[in-house]
């Protein structure tokens, strides 16, 4: 069982368990997830290289300008 037959059976099972009124929300969530994943792959990682200062308690504070 593969290909289009398996996909149709899977869609029918999902429709039975979730109902048709939840299907748009599932599609929206899946689309948002894929969009965020693609965005994270294409954007370079941002690195904060500003030095941190320590207060008198030894905790890091905000960087001084």
Buried (B, 14 or more C-beta within 10 A) or exposed (E): EEEEEEEEEEEEEEEEEEEEEEEEEEEEEEEEEEEEEEEEEEEEEEEEEEEEEEEEEEEEEEEEE
